[in-house]
Amino acid sequence: MLKDDFYHIIFSSVEADVLHATLTVNSTHRIFQGHFPGQPVVPGACLLQIVKELTELAIGRSLRLIKADDLKFLSIINPNDKDRLAVNIHYSLTDSMHVKINATILKNEDVCFKCKATLL
């Protein structure tokens, strides 16, 4: 939904149920016209959507958010900074086809977003 429009994957790899990805955010995306004019900030909902989409790529199927146990927005991501974002997602599949994730998004090695969630 947001991939290749709002953000672009520069690098990704999956090893032992952990996805590592490097992304850039499209600073000219129309969402920043309203969030916020003159002081753009990547919306928290977009960060959660990025994590969901990357988890879908890692496991090879569509998912929907069932439960967000813990969401922490620790610092603002300004798309004009042109910094690359590092995404790390630890995931596990349950017998009932649920996917439990523990994800972080970092900018310059500083954690900006953390979440624990369940997807189906």
Phi and psi restraints in degrees (range 20) as a CNS / XPLOR table:
assign (resid 1 and name C) (resid 2 and name N)
       (resid 2 and name CA) (resid 2 and name C) 1.0 -102.2 20.0 2
assign (resid 2 and name N) (resid 2 and name CA)
       (resid 2 and name C) (resid 3 and name N) 1.0 -22.0 20.0 2
assign (resid 2 and name C) (resid 3 and name N)
       (resid 3 and name CA) (resid 3 and name C) 1.0 -59.5 20.0 2
assign (resid 3 and name N) (resid 3 and name CA)
       (resid 3 and name C) (resid 4 and name N) 1.0 137.8 20.0 2
assign (resid 3 and name C) (resid 4 and name N)
       (resid 4 and name CA) (resid 4 and name C) 1.0 69.8 20.0 2
assign (resid 4 and name N) (resid 4 and name CA)
       (resid 4 and name C) (resid 5 and name N) 1.0 7.4 20.0 2
assign (resid 4 and name C) (resid 5 and name N)
       (resid 5 and name CA) (resid 5 and name C) 1.0 -129.2 20.0 2
assign (resid 5 and name N) (resid 5 and name CA)
       (resid 5 and name C) (resid 6 and name N) 1.0 -62.0 20.0 2
assign (resid 5 and name C) (resid 6 and name N)
       (resid 6 and name CA) (resid 6 and name C) 1.0 -81.7 20.0 2
assign (resid 6 and name N) (resid 6 and name CA)
       (resid 6 and name C) (resid 7 and name N) 1.0 -37.4 20.0 2
assign (resid 6 and name C) (resid 7 and name N)
       (resid 7 and name CA) (resid 7 and name C) 1.0 -138.4 20.0 2
assign (resid 7 and name N) (resid 7 and name CA)
       (resid 7 and name C) (resid 8 and name N) 1.0 159.6 20.0 2
assign (resid 7 and name C) (resid 8 and name N)
       (resid 8 and name CA) (resid 8 and name C) 1.0 -129.0 20.0 2
assign (resid 8 and name N) (resid 8 and name CA)
       (resid 8 and name C) (resid 9 and name N) 1.0 136.2 20.0 2
assign (resid 8 and name C) (resid 9 and name N)
       (resid 9 and name CA) (resid 9 and name C) 1.0 -85.0 20.0 2
assign (resid 9 and name N) (resid 9 and name CA)
       (resid 9 and name C) (resid 10 and name N) 1.0 122.6 20.0 2
assign (resid 9 and name C) (resid 10 and name N)
       (resid 10 and name CA) (resid 10 and name C) 1.0 -89.0 20.0 2
assign (resid 10 and name N) (resid 10 and name CA)
       (resid 10 and name C) (resid 11 and name N) 1.0 -38.9 20.0 2
assign (resid 10 and name C) (resid 11 and name N)
       (resid 11 and name CA) (resid 11 and name C) 1.0 -152.6 20.0 2
assign (resid 11 and name N) (resid 11 and name CA)
       (resid 11 and name C) (resid 12 and name N) 1.0 144.8 20.0 2
assign (resid 11 and name C) (resid 12 and name N)
       (resid 12 and name CA) (resid 12 and name C) 1.0 -153.0 20.0 2
assign (resid 12 and name N) (resid 12 and name CA)
       (resid 12 and name C) (resid 13 and name N) 1.0 148.2 20.0 2
assign (resid 12 and name C) (resid 13 and name N)
       (resid 13 and name CA) (resid 13 and name C) 1.0 -150.7 20.0 2
assign (resid 13 and name N) (resid 13 and name CA)
       (resid 13 and name C) (resid 14 and name N) 1.0 151.9 20.0 2
assign (resid 13 and name C) (resid 14 and name N)
       (resid 14 and name CA) (resid 14 and name C) 1.0 -127.2 20.0 2
assign (resid 14 and name N) (resid 14 and name CA)
       (resid 14 and name C) (resid 15 and name N) 1.0 126.4 20.0 2
assign (resid 14 and name C) (resid 15 and name N)
       (resid 15 and name CA) (resid 15 and name C) 1.0 -143.2 20.0 2
assign (resid 15 and name N) (resid 15 and name CA)
       (resid 15 and name C) (resid 16 and name N) 1.0 126.5 20.0 2
assign (resid 15 and name C) (resid 16 and name N)
       (resid 16 and name CA) (resid 16 and name C) 1.0 49.2 20.0 2
assign (resid 16 and name N) (resid 16 and name CA)
       (resid 16 and name C) (resid 17 and name N) 1.0 52.9 20.0 2
assign (resid 16 and name C) (resid 17 and name N)
       (resid 17 and name CA) (resid 17 and name C) 1.0 61.6 20.0 2
assign (resid 17 and name N) (resid 17 and name CA)
       (resid 17 and name C) (resid 18 and name N) 1.0 30.4 20.0 2
assign (resid 17 and name C) (resid 18 and name N)
       (resid 18 and name CA) (resid 18 and name C) 1.0 -132.6 20.0 2
assign (resid 18 and name N) (resid 18 and name CA)
       (resid 18 and name C) (resid 19 and name N) 1.0 126.5 20.0 2
assign (resid 18 and name C) (resid 19 and name N)
       (resid 19 and name CA) (resid 19 and name C) 1.0 -102.7 20.0 2
assign (resid 19 and name N) (resid 19 and name CA)
       (resid 19 and name C) (resid 20 and name N) 1.0 132.8 20.0 2
assign (resid 19 and name C) (resid 20 and name N)
       (resid 20 and name CA) (resid 20 and name C) 1.0 -118.6 20.0 2
assign (resid 20 and name N) (resid 20 and name CA)
       (resid 20 and name C) (resid 21 and name N) 1.0 131.8 20.0 2
assign (resid 20 and name C) (resid 21 and name N)
       (resid 21 and name CA) (resid 21 and name C) 1.0 -142.7 20.0 2
assign (resid 21 and name N) (resid 21 and name CA)
       (resid 21 and name C) (resid 22 and name N) 1.0 151.2 20.0 2
assign (resid 21 and name C) (resid 22 and name N)
       (resid 22 and name CA) (resid 22 and name C) 1.0 -119.4 20.0 2
assign (resid 22 and name N) (resid 22 and name CA)
       (resid 22 and name C) (resid 23 and name N) 1.0 130.8 20.0 2
assign (resid 22 and name C) (resid 23 and name N)
       (resid 23 and name CA) (resid 23 and name C) 1.0 -129.3 20.0 2
assign (resid 23 and name N) (resid 23 and name CA)
       (resid 23 and name C) (resid 24 and name N) 1.0 159.8 20.0 2
assign (resid 23 and name C) (resid 24 and name N)
       (resid 24 and name CA) (resid 24 and name C) 1.0 -123.1 20.0 2
assign (resid 24 and name N) (resid 24 and name CA)
       (resid 24 and name C) (resid 25 and name N) 1.0 151.5 20.0 2
assign (resid 24 and name C) (resid 25 and name N)
       (resid 25 and name CA) (resid 25 and name C) 1.0 -105.0 20.0 2
assign (resid 25 and name N) (resid 25 and name CA)
       (resid 25 and name C) (resid 26 and name N) 1.0 137.4 20.0 2
assign (resid 25 and name C) (resid 26 and name N)
       (resid 26 and name CA) (resid 26 and name C) 1.0 -76.4 20.0 2
assign (resid 26 and name N) (resid 26 and name CA)
       (resid 26 and name C) (resid 27 and name N) 1.0 100.7 20.0 2
assign (resid 26 and name C) (resid 27 and name N)
       (resid 27 and name CA) (resid 27 and name C) 1.0 -68.3 20.0 2
assign (resid 27 and name N) (resid 27 and name CA)
       (resid 27 and name C) (resid 28 and name N) 1.0 -13.2 20.0 2
assign (resid 27 and name C) (resid 28 and name N)
       (resid 28 and name CA) (resid 28 and name C) 1.0 -97.4 20.0 2
assign (resid 28 and name N) (resid 28 and name CA)
       (resid 28 and name C) (resid 29 and name N) 1.0 5.4 20.0 2
assign (resid 28 and name C) (resid 29 and name N)
       (resid 29 and name CA) (resid 29 and name C) 1.0 -61.1 20.0 2
assign (resid 29 and name N) (resid 29 and name CA)
       (resid 29 and name C) (resid 30 and name N) 1.0 144.1 20.0 2
assign (resid 29 and name C) (resid 30 and name N)
       (resid 30 and name CA) (resid 30 and name C) 1.0 -61.5 20.0 2
assign (resid 30 and name N) (resid 30 and name CA)
       (resid 30 and name C) (resid 31 and name N) 1.0 -22.1 20.0 2
assign (resid 30 and name C) (resid 31 and name N)
       (resid 31 and name CA) (resid 31 and name C) 1.0 -61.0 20.0 2
assign (resid 31 and name N) (resid 31 and name CA)
       (resid 31 and name C) (resid 32 and name N) 1.0 -29.3 20.0 2
assign (resid 31 and name C) (resid 32 and name N)
       (resid 32 and name CA) (resid 32 and name C) 1.0 -77.2 20.0 2
assign (resid 32 and name N) (resid 32 and name CA)
       (resid 32 and name C) (resid 33 and name N) 1.0 -8.1 20.0 2
assign (resid 32 and name C) (resid 33 and name N)
       (resid 33 and name CA) (resid 33 and name C) 1.0 -67.1 20.0 2
assign (resid 33 and name N) (resid 33 and name CA)
       (resid 33 and name C) (resid 34 and name N) 1.0 -26.2 20.0 2
assign (resid 33 and name C) (resid 34 and name N)
       (resid 34 and name CA) (resid 34 and name C) 1.0 -115.9 20.0 2
assign (resid 34 and name N) (resid 34 and name CA)
       (resid 34 and name C) (resid 35 and name N) 1.0 -6.4 20.0 2
assign (resid 34 and name C) (resid 35 and name N)
       (resid 35 and name CA) (resid 35 and name C) 1.0 -132.9 20.0 2
assign (resid 35 and name N) (resid 35 and name CA)
       (resid 35 and name C) (resid 36 and name N) 1.0 71.2 20.0 2
assign (resid 35 and name C) (resid 36 and name N)
       (resid 36 and name CA) (resid 36 and name C) 1.0 -127.2 20.0 2
assign (resid 36 and name N) (resid 36 and name CA)
       (resid 36 and name C) (resid 37 and name N) 1.0 139.2 20.0 2
assign (resid 36 and name C) (resid 37 and name N)
       (resid 37 and name CA) (resid 37 and name C) 1.0 -55.9 20.0 2
assign (resid 37 and name N) (resid 37 and name CA)
       (resid 37 and name C) (resid 38 and name N) 1.0 127.4 20.0 2
assign (resid 37 and name C) (resid 38 and name N)
       (resid 38 and name CA) (resid 38 and name C) 1.0 84.0 20.0 2
assign (resid 38 and name N) (resid 38 and name CA)
       (resid 38 and name C) (resid 39 and name N) 1.0 -20.1 20.0 2
assign (resid 38 and name C) (resid 39 and name N)
       (resid 39 and name CA) (resid 39 and name C) 1.0 -142.0 20.0 2
assign (resid 39 and name N) (resid 39 and name CA)
       (resid 39 and name C) (resid 40 and name N) 1.0 70.4 20.0 2
assign (resid 39 and name C) (resid 40 and name N)
       (resid 40 and name CA) (resid 40 and name C) 1.0 -65.2 20.0 2
assign (resid 40 and name N) (resid 40 and name CA)
       (resid 40 and name C) (resid 41 and name N) 1.0 141.3 20.0 2
assign (resid 40 and name C) (resid 41 and name N)
       (resid 41 and name CA) (resid 41 and name C) 1.0 -137.3 20.0 2
assign (resid 41 and name N) (resid 41 and name CA)
       (resid 41 and name C) (resid 42 and name N) 1.0 134.7 20.0 2
assign (resid 41 and name C) (resid 42 and name N)
       (resid 42 and name CA) (resid 42 and name C) 1.0 -67.9 20.0 2
assign (resid 42 and name N) (resid 42 and name CA)
       (resid 42 and name C) (resid 43 and name N) 1.0 122.2 20.0 2
assign (resid 42 and name C) (resid 43 and name N)
       (resid 43 and name CA) (resid 43 and name C) 1.0 -65.1 20.0 2
assign (resid 43 and name N) (resid 43 and name CA)
       (resid 43 and name C) (resid 44 and name N) 1.0 145.2 20.0 2
assign (resid 43 and name C) (resid 44 and name N)
       (resid 44 and name CA) (resid 44 and name C) 1.0 -59.0 20.0 2
assign (resid 44 and name N) (resid 44 and name CA)
       (resid 44 and name C) (resid 45 and name N) 1.0 -37.2 20.0 2
assign (resid 44 and name C) (resid 45 and name N)
       (resid 45 and name CA) (resid 45 and name C) 1.0 -61.5 20.0 2
assign (resid 45 and name N) (resid 45 and name CA)
       (resid 45 and name C) (resid 46 and name N) 1.0 -34.1 20.0 2
assign (resid 45 and name C) (resid 46 and name N)
       (resid 46 and name CA) (resid 46 and name C) 1.0 -69.9 20.0 2
assign (resid 46 and name N) (resid 46 and name CA)
       (resid 46 and name C) (resid 47 and name N) 1.0 -37.2 20.0 2
assign (resid 46 and name C) (resid 47 and name N)
       (resid 47 and name CA) (resid 47 and name C) 1.0 -62.9 20.0 2
assign (resid 47 and name N) (resid 47 and name CA)
       (resid 47 and name C) (resid 48 and name N) 1.0 -43.2 20.0 2
assign (resid 47 and name C) (resid 48 and name N)
       (resid 48 and name CA) (resid 48 and name C) 1.0 -64.8 20.0 2
assign (resid 48 and name N) (resid 48 and name CA)
       (resid 48 and name C) (resid 49 and name N) 1.0 -40.0 20.0 2
assign (resid 48 and name C) (resid 49 and name N)
       (resid 49 and name CA) (resid 49 and name C) 1.0 -64.5 20.0 2
assign (resid 49 and name N) (resid 49 and name CA)
       (resid 49 and name C) (resid 50 and name N) 1.0 -39.5 20.0 2
assign (resid 49 and name C) (resid 50 and name N)
       (resid 50 and name CA) (resid 50 and name C) 1.0 -59.9 20.0 2
assign (resid 50 and name N) (resid 50 and name CA)
       (resid 50 and name C) (resid 51 and name N) 1.0 -46.3 20.0 2
assign (resid 50 and name C) (resid 51 and name N)
       (resid 51 and name CA) (resid 51 and name C) 1.0 -60.6 20.0 2
assign (resid 51 and name N) (resid 51 and name CA)
       (resid 51 and name C) (resid 52 and name N) 1.0 -43.8 20.0 2
assign (resid 51 and name C) (resid 52 and name N)
       (resid 52 and name CA) (resid 52 and name C) 1.0 -62.0 20.0 2
assign (resid 52 and name N) (resid 52 and name CA)
       (resid 52 and name C) (resid 53 and name N) 1.0 -46.8 20.0 2
assign (resid 52 and name C) (resid 53 and name N)
       (resid 53 and name CA) (resid 53 and name C) 1.0 -64.0 20.0 2
assign (resid 53 and name N) (resid 53 and name CA)
       (resid 53 and name C) (resid 54 and name N) 1.0 -40.2 20.0 2
assign (resid 53 and name C) (resid 54 and name N)
       (resid 54 and name CA) (resid 54 and name C) 1.0 -68.3 20.0 2
assign (resid 54 and name N) (resid 54 and name CA)
       (resid 54 and name C) (resid 55 and name N) 1.0 -35.6 20.0 2
assign (resid 54 and name C) (resid 55 and name N)
       (resid 55 and name CA) (resid 55 and name C) 1.0 -64.4 20.0 2
assign (resid 55 and name N) (resid 55 and name CA)
       (resid 55 and name C) (resid 56 and name N) 1.0 -39.7 20.0 2
assign (resid 55 and name C) (resid 56 and name N)
       (resid 56 and name CA) (resid 56 and name C) 1.0 -59.9 20.0 2
assign (resid 56 and name N) (resid 56 and name CA)
       (resid 56 and name C) (resid 57 and name N) 1.0 -42.0 20.0 2
assign (resid 56 and name C) (resid 57 and name N)
       (resid 57 and name CA) (resid 57 and name C) 1.0 -62.8 20.0 2
assign (resid 57 and name N) (resid 57 and name CA)
       (resid 57 and name C) (resid 58 and name N) 1.0 -39.6 20.0 2
assign (resid 57 and name C) (resid 58 and name N)
       (resid 58 and name CA) (resid 58 and name C) 1.0 -66.9 20.0 2
assign (resid 58 and name N) (resid 58 and name CA)
       (resid 58 and name C) (resid 59 and name N) 1.0 -40.2 20.0 2
assign (resid 58 and name C) (resid 59 and name N)
       (resid 59 and name CA) (resid 59 and name C) 1.0 -100.4 20.0 2
assign (resid 59 and name N) (resid 59 and name CA)
       (resid 59 and name C) (resid 60 and name N) 1.0 -10.6 20.0 2
assign (resid 59 and name C) (resid 60 and name N)
       (resid 60 and name CA) (resid 60 and name C) 1.0 80.6 20.0 2
assign (resid 60 and name N) (resid 60 and name CA)
       (resid 60 and name C) (resid 61 and name N) 1.0 27.5 20.0 2
assign (resid 60 and name C) (resid 61 and name N)
       (resid 61 and name CA) (resid 61 and name C) 1.0 -153.2 20.0 2
assign (resid 61 and name N) (resid 61 and name CA)
       (resid 61 and name C) (resid 62 and name N) 1.0 160.0 20.0 2
assign (resid 61 and name C) (resid 62 and name N)
       (resid 62 and name CA) (resid 62 and name C) 1.0 -71.0 20.0 2
assign (resid 62 and name N) (resid 62 and name CA)
       (resid 62 and name C) (resid 63 and name N) 1.0 146.5 20.0 2
assign (resid 62 and name C) (resid 63 and name N)
       (resid 63 and name CA) (resid 63 and name C) 1.0 -134.9 20.0 2
assign (resid 63 and name N) (resid 63 and name CA)
       (resid 63 and name C) (resid 64 and name N) 1.0 161.6 20.0 2
assign (resid 63 and name C) (resid 64 and name N)
       (resid 64 and name CA) (resid 64 and name C) 1.0 -135.3 20.0 2
assign (resid 64 and name N) (resid 64 and name CA)
       (resid 64 and name C) (resid 65 and name N) 1.0 149.6 20.0 2
assign (resid 64 and name C) (resid 65 and name N)
       (resid 65 and name CA) (resid 65 and name C) 1.0 -71.8 20.0 2
assign (resid 65 and name N) (resid 65 and name CA)
       (resid 65 and name C) (resid 66 and name N) 1.0 127.5 20.0 2
assign (resid 65 and name C) (resid 66 and name N)
       (resid 66 and name CA) (resid 66 and name C) 1.0 -102.6 20.0 2
assign (resid 66 and name N) (resid 66 and name CA)
       (resid 66 and name C) (resid 67 and name N) 1.0 -43.1 20.0 2
assign (resid 66 and name C) (resid 67 and name N)
       (resid 67 and name CA) (resid 67 and name C) 1.0 -152.8 20.0 2
assign (resid 67 and name N) (resid 67 and name CA)
       (resid 67 and name C) (resid 68 and name N) 1.0 132.1 20.0 2
assign (resid 67 and name C) (resid 68 and name N)
       (resid 68 and name CA) (resid 68 and name C) 1.0 -108.9 20.0 2
assign (resid 68 and name N) (resid 68 and name CA)
       (resid 68 and name C) (resid 69 and name N) 1.0 102.6 20.0 2
assign (resid 68 and name C) (resid 69 and name N)
       (resid 69 and name CA) (resid 69 and name C) 1.0 -73.4 20.0 2
assign (resid 69 and name N) (resid 69 and name CA)
       (resid 69 and name C) (resid 70 and name N) 1.0 -37.0 20.0 2
assign (resid 69 and name C) (resid 70 and name N)
       (resid 70 and name CA) (resid 70 and name C) 1.0 -156.4 20.0 2
assign (resid 70 and name N) (resid 70 and name CA)
       (resid 70 and name C) (resid 71 and name N) 1.0 110.8 20.0 2
assign (resid 70 and name C) (resid 71 and name N)
       (resid 71 and name CA) (resid 71 and name C) 1.0 -117.9 20.0 2
assign (resid 71 and name N) (resid 71 and name CA)
       (resid 71 and name C) (resid 72 and name N) 1.0 128.5 20.0 2
assign (resid 71 and name C) (resid 72 and name N)
       (resid 72 and name CA) (resid 72 and name C) 1.0 -131.3 20.0 2
assign (resid 72 and name N) (resid 72 and name CA)
       (resid 72 and name C) (resid 73 and name N) 1.0 121.2 20.0 2
assign (resid 72 and name C) (resid 73 and name N)
       (resid 73 and name CA) (resid 73 and name C) 1.0 -102.5 20.0 2
assign (resid 73 and name N) (resid 73 and name CA)
       (resid 73 and name C) (resid 74 and name N) 1.0 104.2 20.0 2
assign (resid 73 and name C) (resid 74 and name N)
       (resid 74 and name CA) (resid 74 and name C) 1.0 -97.1 20.0 2
assign (resid 74 and name N) (resid 74 and name CA)
       (resid 74 and name C) (resid 75 and name N) 1.0 -26.1 20.0 2
assign (resid 74 and name C) (resid 75 and name N)
       (resid 75 and name CA) (resid 75 and name C) 1.0 -158.4 20.0 2
assign (resid 75 and name N) (resid 75 and name CA)
       (resid 75 and name C) (resid 76 and name N) 1.0 154.6 20.0 2
assign (resid 75 and name C) (resid 76 and name N)
       (resid 76 and name CA) (resid 76 and name C) 1.0 -73.6 20.0 2
assign (resid 76 and name N) (resid 76 and name CA)
       (resid 76 and name C) (resid 77 and name N) 1.0 142.0 20.0 2
assign (resid 76 and name C) (resid 77 and name N)
       (resid 77 and name CA) (resid 77 and name C) 1.0 -110.3 20.0 2
assign (resid 77 and name N) (resid 77 and name CA)
       (resid 77 and name C) (resid 78 and name N) 1.0 112.2 20.0 2
assign (resid 77 and name C) (resid 78 and name N)
       (resid 78 and name CA) (resid 78 and name C) 1.0 -92.9 20.0 2
assign (resid 78 and name N) (resid 78 and name CA)
       (resid 78 and name C) (resid 79 and name N) 1.0 116.5 20.0 2
assign (resid 78 and name C) (resid 79 and name N)
       (resid 79 and name CA) (resid 79 and name C) 1.0 -65.5 20.0 2
assign (resid 79 and name N) (resid 79 and name CA)
       (resid 79 and name C) (resid 80 and name N) 1.0 -20.3 20.0 2
assign (resid 79 and name C) (resid 80 and name N)
       (resid 80 and name CA) (resid 80 and name C) 1.0 -74.5 20.0 2
assign (resid 80 and name N) (resid 80 and name CA)
       (resid 80 and name C) (resid 81 and name N) 1.0 -13.9 20.0 2
assign (resid 80 and name C) (resid 81 and name N)
       (resid 81 and name CA) (resid 81 and name C) 1.0 -68.2 20.0 2
assign (resid 81 and name N) (resid 81 and name CA)
       (resid 81 and name C) (resid 82 and name N) 1.0 -20.6 20.0 2
assign (resid 81 and name C) (resid 82 and name N)
       (resid 82 and name CA) (resid 82 and name C) 1.0 62.3 20.0 2
assign (resid 82 and name N) (resid 82 and name CA)
       (resid 82 and name C) (resid 83 and name N) 1.0 17.6 20.0 2
assign (resid 82 and name C) (resid 83 and name N)
       (resid 83 and name CA) (resid 83 and name C) 1.0 -73.1 20.0 2
assign (resid 83 and name N) (resid 83 and name CA)
       (resid 83 and name C) (resid 84 and name N) 1.0 147.1 20.0 2
assign (resid 83 and name C) (resid 84 and name N)
       (resid 84 and name CA) (resid 84 and name C) 1.0 -80.7 20.0 2
assign (resid 84 and name N) (resid 84 and name CA)
       (resid 84 and name C) (resid 85 and name N) 1.0 148.1 20.0 2
assign (resid 84 and name C) (resid 85 and name N)
       (resid 85 and name CA) (resid 85 and name C) 1.0 -107.0 20.0 2
assign (resid 85 and name N) (resid 85 and name CA)
       (resid 85 and name C) (resid 86 and name N) 1.0 139.0 20.0 2
assign (resid 85 and name C) (resid 86 and name N)
       (resid 86 and name CA) (resid 86 and name C) 1.0 -103.9 20.0 2
assign (resid 86 and name N) (resid 86 and name CA)
       (resid 86 and name C) (resid 87 and name N) 1.0 130.3 20.0 2
assign (resid 86 and name C) (resid 87 and name N)
       (resid 87 and name CA) (resid 87 and name C) 1.0 -119.7 20.0 2
assign (resid 87 and name N) (resid 87 and name CA)
       (resid 87 and name C) (resid 88 and name N) 1.0 130.6 20.0 2
assign (resid 87 and name C) (resid 88 and name N)
       (resid 88 and name CA) (resid 88 and name C) 1.0 -126.4 20.0 2
assign (resid 88 and name N) (resid 88 and name CA)
       (resid 88 and name C) (resid 89 and name N) 1.0 123.7 20.0 2
assign (resid 88 and name C) (resid 89 and name N)
       (resid 89 and name CA) (resid 89 and name C) 1.0 -127.5 20.0 2
assign (resid 89 and name N) (resid 89 and name CA)
       (resid 89 and name C) (resid 90 and name N) 1.0 116.2 20.0 2
assign (resid 89 and name C) (resid 90 and name N)
       (resid 90 and name CA) (resid 90 and name C) 1.0 -94.4 20.0 2
assign (resid 90 and name N) (resid 90 and name CA)
       (resid 90 and name C) (resid 91 and name N) 1.0 128.1 20.0 2
assign (resid 90 and name C) (resid 91 and name N)
       (resid 91 and name CA) (resid 91 and name C) 1.0 -136.4 20.0 2
assign (resid 91 and name N) (resid 91 and name CA)
       (resid 91 and name C) (resid 92 and name N) 1.0 153.7 20.0 2
assign (resid 91 and name C) (resid 92 and name N)
       (resid 92 and name CA) (resid 92 and name C) 1.0 -142.1 20.0 2
assign (resid 92 and name N) (resid 92 and name CA)
       (resid 92 and name C) (resid 93 and name N) 1.0 141.9 20.0 2
assign (resid 92 and name C) (resid 93 and name N)
       (resid 93 and name CA) (resid 93 and name C) 1.0 -95.4 20.0 2
assign (resid 93 and name N) (resid 93 and name CA)
       (resid 93 and name C) (resid 94 and name N) 1.0 135.4 20.0 2
assign (resid 93 and name C) (resid 94 and name N)
       (resid 94 and name CA) (resid 94 and name C) 1.0 -98.4 20.0 2
assign (resid 94 and name N) (resid 94 and name CA)
       (resid 94 and name C) (resid 95 and name N) 1.0 169.8 20.0 2
assign (resid 94 and name C) (resid 95 and name N)
       (resid 95 and name CA) (resid 95 and name C) 1.0 -61.8 20.0 2
assign (resid 95 and name N) (resid 95 and name CA)
       (resid 95 and name C) (resid 96 and name N) 1.0 -27.6 20.0 2
assign (resid 95 and name C) (resid 96 and name N)
       (resid 96 and name CA) (resid 96 and name C) 1.0 -90.1 20.0 2
assign (resid 96 and name N) (resid 96 and name CA)
       (resid 96 and name C) (resid 97 and name N) 1.0 16.2 20.0 2
assign (resid 96 and name C) (resid 97 and name N)
       (resid 97 and name CA) (resid 97 and name C) 1.0 74.3 20.0 2
assign (resid 97 and name N) (resid 97 and name CA)
       (resid 97 and name C) (resid 98 and name N) 1.0 6.7 20.0 2
assign (resid 97 and name C) (resid 98 and name N)
       (resid 98 and name CA) (resid 98 and name C) 1.0 -73.9 20.0 2
assign (resid 98 and name N) (resid 98 and name CA)
       (resid 98 and name C) (resid 99 and name N) 1.0 153.3 20.0 2
assign (resid 98 and name C) (resid 99 and name N)
       (resid 99 and name CA) (resid 99 and name C) 1.0 -120.5 20.0 2
assign (resid 99 and name N) (resid 99 and name CA)
       (resid 99 and name C) (resid 100 and name N) 1.0 119.5 20.0 2
assign (resid 99 and name C) (resid 100 and name N)
       (resid 100 and name CA) (resid 100 and name C) 1.0 -97.4 20.0 2
assign (resid 100 and name N) (resid 100 and name CA)
       (resid 100 and name C) (resid 101 and name N) 1.0 132.6 20.0 2
assign (resid 100 and name C) (resid 101 and name N)
       (resid 101 and name CA) (resid 101 and name C) 1.0 -127.6 20.0 2
assign (resid 101 and name N) (resid 101 and name CA)
       (resid 101 and name C) (resid 102 and name N) 1.0 152.3 20.0 2
assign (resid 101 and name C) (resid 102 and name N)
       (resid 102 and name CA) (resid 102 and name C) 1.0 -133.4 20.0 2
assign (resid 102 and name N) (resid 102 and name CA)
       (resid 102 and name C) (resid 103 and name N) 1.0 110.5 20.0 2
assign (resid 102 and name C) (resid 103 and name N)
       (resid 103 and name CA) (resid 103 and name C) 1.0 -125.3 20.0 2
assign (resid 103 and name N) (resid 103 and name CA)
       (resid 103 and name C) (resid 104 and name N) 1.0 151.1 20.0 2
assign (resid 103 and name C) (resid 104 and name N)
       (resid 104 and name CA) (resid 104 and name C) 1.0 -136.1 20.0 2
assign (resid 104 and name N) (resid 104 and name CA)
       (resid 104 and name C) (resid 105 and name N) 1.0 145.9 20.0 2
assign (resid 104 and name C) (resid 105 and name N)
       (resid 105 and name CA) (resid 105 and name C) 1.0 -121.4 20.0 2
assign (resid 105 and name N) (resid 105 and name CA)
       (resid 105 and name C) (resid 106 and name N) 1.0 127.7 20.0 2
assign (resid 105 and name C) (resid 106 and name N)
       (resid 106 and name CA) (resid 106 and name C) 1.0 -121.2 20.0 2
assign (resid 106 and name N) (resid 106 and name CA)
       (resid 106 and name C) (resid 107 and name N) 1.0 148.9 20.0 2
assign (resid 106 and name C) (resid 107 and name N)
       (resid 107 and name CA) (resid 107 and name C) 1.0 -127.4 20.0 2
assign (resid 107 and name N) (resid 107 and name CA)
       (resid 107 and name C) (resid 108 and name N) 1.0 121.0 20.0 2
assign (resid 107 and name C) (resid 108 and name N)
       (resid 108 and name CA) (resid 108 and name C) 1.0 52.6 20.0 2
assign (resid 108 and name N) (resid 108 and name CA)
       (resid 108 and name C) (resid 109 and name N) 1.0 42.8 20.0 2
assign (resid 108 and name C) (resid 109 and name N)
       (resid 109 and name CA) (resid 109 and name C) 1.0 69.9 20.0 2
assign (resid 109 and name N) (resid 109 and name CA)
       (resid 109 and name C) (resid 110 and name N) 1.0 3.9 20.0 2
assign (resid 109 and name C) (resid 110 and name N)
       (resid 110 and name CA) (resid 110 and name C) 1.0 -98.7 20.0 2
assign (resid 110 and name N) (resid 110 and name CA)
       (resid 110 and name C) (resid 111 and name N) 1.0 129.6 20.0 2
assign (resid 110 and name C) (resid 111 and name N)
       (resid 111 and name CA) (resid 111 and name C) 1.0 -72.1 20.0 2
assign (resid 111 and name N) (resid 111 and name CA)
       (resid 111 and name C) (resid 112 and name N) 1.0 124.6 20.0 2
assign (resid 111 and name C) (resid 112 and name N)
       (resid 112 and name CA) (resid 112 and name C) 1.0 -101.9 20.0 2
assign (resid 112 and name N) (resid 112 and name CA)
       (resid 112 and name C) (resid 113 and name N) 1.0 -31.9 20.0 2
assign (resid 112 and name C) (resid 113 and name N)
       (resid 113 and name CA) (resid 113 and name C) 1.0 -148.2 20.0 2
assign (resid 113 and name N) (resid 113 and name CA)
       (resid 113 and name C) (resid 114 and name N) 1.0 137.3 20.0 2
assign (resid 113 and name C) (resid 114 and name N)
       (resid 114 and name CA) (resid 114 and name C) 1.0 -133.8 20.0 2
assign (resid 114 and name N) (resid 114 and name CA)
       (resid 114 and name C) (resid 115 and name N) 1.0 144.2 20.0 2
assign (resid 114 and name C) (resid 115 and name N)
       (resid 115 and name CA) (resid 115 and name C) 1.0 -153.6 20.0 2
assign (resid 115 and name N) (resid 115 and name CA)
       (resid 115 and name C) (resid 116 and name N) 1.0 149.1 20.0 2
assign (resid 115 and name C) (resid 116 and name N)
       (resid 116 and name CA) (resid 116 and name C) 1.0 -122.1 20.0 2
assign (resid 116 and name N) (resid 116 and name CA)
       (resid 116 and name C) (resid 117 and name N) 1.0 130.4 20.0 2
assign (resid 116 and name C) (resid 117 and name N)
       (resid 117 and name CA) (resid 117 and name C) 1.0 -154.0 20.0 2
assign (resid 117 and name N) (resid 117 and name CA)
       (resid 117 and name C) (resid 118 and name N) 1.0 166.2 20.0 2
assign (resid 117 and name C) (resid 118 and name N)
       (resid 118 and name CA) (resid 118 and name C) 1.0 -122.7 20.0 2
assign (resid 118 and name N) (resid 118 and name CA)
       (resid 118 and name C) (resid 119 and name N) 1.0 132.8 20.0 2
assign (resid 118 and name C) (resid 119 and name N)
       (resid 119 and name CA) (resid 119 and name C) 1.0 -122.5 20.0 2
assign (resid 119 and name N) (resid 119 and name CA)
       (resid 119 and name C) (resid 120 and name N) 1.0 159.3 20.0 2
